[in-house]
């Protein structure tokens, strides 16, 4: 029924995978409810008009969460265990932005049977809205 993701031995340095999603109003309100972060910068347009952004922005964590379907469904895929992530936000994400999260394998760590990857989040204008790194254990290595 399910097909396991790539094993440590199958993964190649330089390999890439990505996931793209348009961030909707519904996504922002659901994320506020799930996370408990009802900062008016995210949910109140009148308040947001008084900020440097002049309009509401999506939660940074919402954009960052687009890493999950890449790791869990594509590379390495089903059965992956995330060990750590580092995210650096560069630009805001606005409702209606289409965000792509891309990972690229940069290193294999034999001692842990883990993989280290670079992460980049871009918007529909191909602007980098975030960068980061992650370390995961592919399926079958745990």
MIDOSE-1310 file (N, C-alpha, C; in nm, 2 decimals, decimal comma, always signed):
residues 142
xxxx	+0,08/-0,12/+0,00/+0,00/+0,00/+0,00/+0,09/+0,13/+0,00; +0,19/+0,13/+0,09/+0,28/+0,24/+0,09/+0,41/+0,20/+0,04; +0,49/+0,29/-0,02/+0,62/+0,25/-0,06/+0,72/+0,34/+0,02; +0,81/+0,26/+0,09/+0,91/+0,33/+0,17/+1,00/+0,42/+0,09
xxxx	+1,05/+0,53/+0,15/+1,14/+0,62/+0,09/+1,27/+0,56/+0,06; +1,36/+0,64/+0,01/+1,50/+0,60/-0,02/+1,58/+0,57/+0,10; +1,65/+0,46/+0,10/+1,74/+0,43/+0,21/+1,87/+0,51/+0,20; +1,94/+0,51/+0,31/+2,07/+0,58/+0,32/+2,16/+0,55/+0,20
xxxx	+2,17/+0,42/+0,16/+2,25/+0,38/+0,05/+2,20/+0,42/-0,09; +2,07/+0,44/-0,10/+2,01/+0,48/-0,23/+2,03/+0,63/-0,25; +2,04/+0,71/-0,15/+2,04/+0,86/-0,16/+2,18/+0,90/-0,21; +2,17/+1,00/-0,31/+2,30/+1,05/-0,37/+2,32/+1,20/-0,33
xxxx	+2,44/+1,24/-0,31/+2,47/+1,38/-0,28/+2,43/+1,46/-0,41; +2,37/+1,57/-0,39/+2,32/+1,65/-0,50/+2,18/+1,63/-0,54; +2,12/+1,52/-0,49/+1,98/+1,49/-0,52/+1,89/+1,59/-0,46; +1,78/+1,63/-0,54/+1,69/+1,73/-0,49/+1,54/+1,68/-0,50
xxxx	+1,46/+1,75/-0,42/+1,32/+1,73/-0,42/+1,25/+1,86/-0,37; +1,12/+1,88/-0,41/+1,06/+2,00/-0,37/+0,91/+1,98/-0,36; +0,84/+2,07/-0,29/+0,70/+2,07/-0,27/+0,65/+2,22/-0,29; +0,54/+2,24/-0,36/+0,49/+2,38/-0,38/+0,35/+2,39/-0,33
xxxx	+0,32/+2,50/-0,27/+0,18/+2,52/-0,22/+0,15/+2,67/-0,22; +0,03/+2,71/-0,26/-0,02/+2,85/-0,24/-0,07/+2,86/-0,10; -0,03/+2,96/-0,03/-0,07/+2,99/+0,11/-0,20/+3,06/+0,10; -0,31/+3,00/+0,15/-0,44/+3,06/+0,15/-0,48/+3,13/+0,28
xxxx	-0,59/+3,21/+0,28/-0,64/+3,26/+0,40/-0,68/+3,15/+0,50; -0,74/+3,04/+0,45/-0,77/+2,93/+0,53/-0,65/+2,87/+0,60; -0,54/+2,85/+0,52/-0,42/+2,80/+0,58/-0,37/+2,88/+0,70; -0,38/+3,01/+0,68/-0,33/+3,10/+0,79/-0,42/+3,09/+0,91
xxxx	-0,55/+3,09/+0,90/-0,64/+3,08/+1,01/-0,63/+2,94/+1,08; -0,62/+2,84/+1,00/-0,60/+2,70/+1,05/-0,47/+2,69/+1,13; -0,36/+2,75/+1,07/-0,23/+2,74/+1,14/-0,24/+2,82/+1,27; -0,31/+2,93/+1,28/-0,33/+3,01/+1,40/-0,39/+2,92/+1,50
xxxx	-0,50/+2,85/+1,46/-0,57/+2,76/+1,56/-0,48/+2,64/+1,60; -0,41/+2,58/+1,51/-0,33/+2,47/+1,55/-0,21/+2,51/+1,64; -0,15/+2,62/+1,60/-0,03/+2,66/+1,68/-0,06/+2,74/+1,80; -0,18/+2,80/+1,80/-0,22/+2,89/+1,91/-0,16/+3,03/+1,90
xxxx	-0,10/+3,06/+1,78/-0,04/+3,19/+1,75/-0,14/+3,28/+1,68; -0,21/+3,36/+1,76/-0,31/+3,45/+1,70/-0,26/+3,60/+1,70; -0,13/+3,61/+1,68/-0,07/+3,74/+1,67/-0,15/+3,82/+1,56; -0,19/+3,94/+1,59/-0,28/+4,01/+1,50/-0,21/+4,04/+1,36
xxxx	-0,07/+4,04/+1,36/+0,00/+4,05/+1,24/-0,04/+3,95/+1,13; -0,09/+3,83/+1,18/-0,13/+3,72/+1,10/-0,28/+3,72/+1,07; -0,36/+3,77/+1,17/-0,51/+3,75/+1,16/-0,59/+3,87/+1,16; -0,53/+3,99/+1,17/-0,61/+4,12/+1,18/-0,56/+4,22/+1,08
xxxx	-0,63/+4,24/+0,97/-0,58/+4,33/+0,87/-0,56/+4,47/+0,92; -0,66/+4,52/+1,00/-0,65/+4,66/+1,05/-0,52/+4,68/+1,13; -0,49/+4,58/+1,22/-0,37/+4,59/+1,30/-0,25/+4,58/+1,20; -0,25/+4,49/+1,11/-0,14/+4,47/+1,02/-0,10/+4,59/+0,94
xxxx	-0,20/+4,67/+0,91/-0,18/+4,79/+0,83/-0,09/+4,89/+0,91; -0,08/+4,88/+1,04/+0,00/+4,97/+1,12/+0,15/+4,92/+1,13; +0,18/+4,80/+1,07/+0,31/+4,74/+1,08/+0,40/+4,78/+0,96; +0,52/+4,74/+0,97/+0,61/+4,76/+0,85/+0,57/+4,69/+0,73
xxxx	+0,49/+4,59/+0,74/+0,45/+4,51/+0,62/+0,32/+4,57/+0,55; +0,25/+4,65/+0,63/+0,13/+4,72/+0,58/+0,01/+4,63/+0,54; +0,03/+4,50/+0,57/-0,08/+4,40/+0,55/-0,04/+4,28/+0,63; -0,14/+4,18/+0,64/-0,11/+4,06/+0,71/+0,00/+3,98/+0,64
xxxx	+0,07/+3,90/+0,72/+0,17/+3,81/+0,67/+0,14/+3,67/+0,73; +0,18/+3,57/+0,66/+0,16/+3,43/+0,71/+0,26/+3,40/+0,82; +0,23/+3,31/+0,91/+0,33/+3,27/+1,01/+0,45/+3,21/+0,95; +0,57/+3,24/+1,00/+0,69/+3,18/+0,95/+0,69/+3,03/+0,96
xxxx	+0,63/+2,98/+1,07/+0,62/+2,84/+1,08/+0,53/+2,77/+0,98; +0,44/+2,84/+0,92/+0,35/+2,79/+0,82/+0,43/+2,76/+0,69; +0,51/+2,86/+0,65/+0,60/+2,84/+0,54/+0,70/+2,73/+0,57; +0,76/+2,74/+0,68/+0,86/+2,64/+0,72/+0,81/+2,50/+0,72
xxxx	+0,68/+2,48/+0,75/+0,62/+2,35/+0,76/+0,61/+2,28/+0,62; +0,63/+2,35/+0,52/+0,63/+2,29/+0,38/+0,75/+2,20/+0,36; +0,84/+2,20/+0,46/+0,95/+2,10/+0,46/+0,90/+1,96/+0,48; +0,80/+1,95/+0,57/+0,75/+1,82/+0,61/+0,71/+1,73/+0,49
xxxx	+0,63/+1,78/+0,39/+0,59/+1,69/+0,28/+0,71/+1,65/+0,19; +0,81/+1,74/+0,19/+0,93/+1,70/+0,11/+1,00/+1,58/+0,17; +1,03/+1,60/+0,30/+1,11/+1,49/+0,37/+1,02/+1,37/+0,39; +0,90/+1,38/+0,43/+0,82/+1,27/+0,46/+0,76/+1,19/+0,34
xxxx	+0,75/+1,26/+0,23/+0,68/+1,20/+0,11/+0,77/+1,19/-0,01; +0,88/+1,27/-0,02/+0,96/+1,27/-0,14/+1,11/+1,23/-0,12; +1,18/+1,30/-0,04/+1,32/+1,27/-0,02/+1,36/+1,29/+0,12; +1,40/+1,19/+0,20/+1,41/+1,06/+0,15/+1,27/+0,99/+0,13
xxxx	+1,16/+1,03/+0,20/+1,03/+0,98/+0,17/+0,98/+0,91/+0,30; +0,87/+0,82/+0,27/+0,81/+0,75/+0,38/+0,90/+0,68/+0,47; +0,89/+0,70/+0,60/+0,97/+0,64/+0,70/+1,09/+0,72/+0,75; +1,10/+0,84/+0,70/+1,21/+0,93/+0,74/+1,19/+0,99/+0,88
xxxx	+1,30/+1,00/+0,95/+1,29/+1,06/+1,09/+1,38/+1,18/+1,08; +1,31/+1,30/+1,12/+1,39/+1,42/+1,12/+1,46/+1,43/+1,25; +1,59/+1,47/+1,25/+1,67/+1,49/+1,37/+1,68/+1,63/+1,41; +1,70/+1,72/+1,31/+1,71/+1,86/+1,34/+1,69/+1,95/+1,22
xxxx	+1,64/+2,07/+1,24/+1,62/+2,16/+1,13/+1,67/+2,30/+1,18; +1,72/+2,38/+1,09/+1,75/+2,52/+1,11/+1,69/+2,60/+1,00; +1,62/+2,70/+1,04/+1,55/+2,79/+0,94/+1,58/+2,93/+0,97; +1,62/+3,00/+0,86/+1,65/+3,14/+0,86/+1,55/+3,21/+0,77
xxxx	+1,46/+3,30/+0,82/+1,36/+3,37/+0,75/+1,42/+3,49/+0,68; +1,40/+3,51/+0,55/+1,46/+3,62/+0,48/+1,35/+3,73/+0,43; +1,23/+3,68/+0,40/+1,13/+3,77/+0,35/+0,99/+3,72/+0,40; +0,90/+3,81/+0,41/+0,76/+3,76/+0,46/+0,69/+3,68/+0,35
xxxx	+0,59/+3,60/+0,40/+0,50/+3,53/+0,31/+0,37/+3,60/+0,32; +0,30/+3,64/+0,21/+0,17/+3,70/+0,22/+0,07/+3,60/+0,17; -0,06/+3,62/+0,22/-0,17/+3,54/+0,17/-0,17/+3,54/+0,02; -0,18/+3,43/-0,04/-0,18/+3,42/-0,19/-0,05/+3,39/-0,25
xxxx	+0,06/+3,40/-0,17/+0,19/+3,36/-0,22/+0,20/+3,21/-0,25; +0,27/+3,17/-0,35/+0,30/+3,03/-0,38/+0,44/+3,00/-0,34; +0,46/+2,91/-0,24/+0,59/+2,89/-0,18/+0,63/+2,75/-0,23; +0,76/+2,74/-0,27/+0,82/+2,61/-0,30/+0,93/+2,59/-0,20
xxxx	+0,93/+2,47/-0,14/+1,04/+2,43/-0,05/+1,12/+2,32/-0,12; +1,25/+2,35/-0,13/+1,34/+2,25/-0,20/+1,45/+2,21/-0,11; +1,48/+2,08/-0,11/+1,59/+2,03/-0,04/+1,69/+1,97/-0,13; +1,82/+1,98/-0,09/+1,93/+1,92/-0,17/+2,02/+1,85/-0,08
xxxx	+2,05/+1,72/-0,11/+2,14/+1,64/-0,02/+2,28/+1,70/-0,03; +2,34/+1,74/+0,08/+2,47/+1,79/+0,08/+2,58/+1,70/+0,14; +2,53/+1,61/+0,23/+2,63/+1,52/+0,30/+2,56/+1,40/+0,35; +2,64/+1,29/+0,34/+2,59/+1,16/+0,40/+2,68/+1,14/+0,53
xxxx	+2,62/+1,10/+0,64/+2,69/+1,09/+0,76/+2,69/+0,94/+0,80; +2,80/+0,87/+0,76/+2,80/+0,72/+0,78/+2,78/+0,68/+0,93; +2,84/+0,75/+1,02/+2,83/+0,71/+1,16/+2,69/+0,70/+1,21; +2,60/+0,80/+1,16/+2,46/+0,80/+1,21/+2,37/+0,74/+1,10
xxxx	+2,42/+0,70/+0,98/+2,34/+0,66/+0,87/+2,24/+0,77/+0,85; +2,28/+0,90/+0,86/+2,19/+1,01/+0,84/+2,24/+1,09/+0,72; +2,15/+1,18/+0,68/+2,17/+1,27/+0,56/+2,15/+1,41/+0,60; +2,24/+1,50/+0,56/+2,23/+1,64/+0,58/+2,19/+1,71/+0,45
xxxx	+2,10/+1,80/+0,46/+2,04/+1,87/+0,34/+2,03/+2,02/+0,36; +2,05/+2,09/+0,25/+2,03/+2,23/+0,24/+1,88/+2,25/+0,21; +1,82/+2,35/+0,26/+1,68/+2,38/+0,23/+1,67/+2,53/+0,18; +1,58/+2,54/+0,08/+1,55/+2,68/+0,04/+1,40/+2,69/+0,01
xxxx	+1,34/+2,80/+0,06/+1,20/+2,83/+0,03/+1,20/+2,95/-0,06; +1,12/+2,94/-0,17/+1,11/+3,05/-0,26/+0,96/+3,08/-0,29; +0,94/+3,21/-0,33/+0,80/+3,24/-0,36/+0,78/+3,24/-0,52; +0,66/+3,28/-0,56/+0,63/+3,28/-0,70/+0,71/+3,37/-0,79
xxxx	+0,78/+3,47/-0,72/+0,87/+3,56/-0,79/+1,01/+3,51/-0,80; +1,03/+3,38/-0,75/+1,16/+3,32/-0,74/+1,25/+3,39/-0,64; +1,19/+3,46/-0,54/+1,27/+3,53/-0,43/+1,29/+3,43/-0,32; +1,40/+3,43/-0,26/+1,43/+3,34/-0,15/+1,36/+3,40/-0,03
xxxx	+1,27/+3,32/+0,03/+1,20/+3,37/+0,15/+1,26/+3,30/+0,28; +1,33/+3,20/+0,26/+1,40/+3,13/+0,37/+1,50/+3,04/+0,32; +1,60/+3,01/+0,41/+1,71/+2,91/+0,39/+1,73/+2,83/+0,52; +1,78/+2,72/+0,50/+1,81/+2,64/+0,62/+1,88/+2,51/+0,59
xxxx	+1,89/+2,43/+0,69/+1,95/+2,30/+0,68/+1,87/+2,20/+0,77; +1,88/+2,07/+0,73/+1,82/+1,97/+0,81/+1,91/+1,84/+0,81; +1,89/+1,76/+0,91/+1,95/+1,63/+0,92/+1,84/+1,53/+0,95; +1,84/+1,42/+0,87/+1,74/+1,32/+0,88/+1,80/+1,18/+0,88
xxxx	+1,73/+1,09/+0,93/+1,76/+0,95/+0,92/+1,66/+0,89/+0,82; +1,71/+0,84/+0,70/+1,62/+0,78/+0,60/+1,56/+0,65/+0,65; +1,46/+0,60/+0,59/+1,39/+0,48/+0,63/+1,49/+0,36/+0,63; +1,47/+0,27/+0,72/+1,55/+0,15/+0,73/+1,68/+0,17/+0,80
xx	+1,72/+0,29/+0,84/+1,85/+0,32/+0,91/+1,83/+0,33/+1,06; +1,71/+0,34/+1,11/+1,69/+0,36/+1,25/+1,70/+0,24/+1,33
